[in-house]
Amino acid sequence: MDRYLIESPHTPDDCRKVVKSVYTQHFLNNCDWGCMGGVHKSWVIIEAEDEKQAMLVVPHVLRNNATAIKLVKFEPGMVKDWQE
């Protein structure tokens, strides 16, 4: 499976409602939040078969504005022959 970073922005005005909704769906501990630093987004890293499947685990209140970013860890063998 691939790993995905799900980034879900929300407005400062919606912050409490969004966090409370995620809490009631028992998803709160899966997320990291930037709200207390003035960045109204949440992030979660999950494993999924593809981007579409990754988005299905995002609570509905976050899904409309969320993006799924496929993650990769580069290893030395992957990059040693790259041309400058």
Steps between C-alpha positions, in 0.01 A plus 500: 500500500602859449515768766300821467509830682148635527490878542167650599464878528215676675423860592566651842125556535431129439785375718306399813221342297746300290707378794187406697361310201827309454496425874147358491604273210786359714760623247650779713809309616591413141545866405766760563366853510662835422218710645678607818785629281262700278498245215148363478576162348513142617738231377491124518723236339328180396564194288268439207490331160451832319402864550129427472515239776707734715232768476229261614637490854486879536199614704236665283542838671863509376472312172366777274816710535749218564782393273684168500871515422684176424815475710828330415827465689793525264783257566862547388468230233208685346688826448869415459480484121289812449656755267568848632 
